[in-house]
Amino acid sequence: MNIALRKLALLEKSMIEREEAAKLDGYTSSPIDSNLKQRITQLMDKVRAI
């Protein structure tokens, strides 16, 4: 379970970094699927609450 949580945290961090890089490159739309990002963020919020 601990490994899965670490992987989710790394995935969340990677998605945030990719979005920031895209904004710096001048893109107006996100390269990340918003539904996927939202689900991962919700899972991580639940884990952090525990």
C-alpha positions, -999 to 999 in steps of 0.1 A, spaced: 0 0 0 28 24 8 43 19 -26 10 27 -43 7 59 -23 42 70 -33 35 63 -69 3 84 -67 22 112 -51 49 111 -78 22 110 -105 4 140 -90 37 159 -88 46 150 -123 12 162 -137 16 195 -119 51 200 -133 39 192 -168 11 217 -165 34 244 -153 59 237 -181 31 239 -207 20 273 -193 56 286 -195 58 274 -231 27 294 -239 0 267 -242 -34 278 -230 -49 244 -226 -37 217 -202 -19 187 -216 -33 166 -188 -68 150 -188 -87 170 -163 -108 140 -152 -77 119 -144 -61 148 -125 -92 154 -105 -95 117 -95 -59 115 -85 -62 147 -65 -93 134 -47 -75 101 -39 -45 119 -25 -68 143 -4 -85 112 11 -51 96 19 -38 128 35 -70 130 56 -63 96 71 
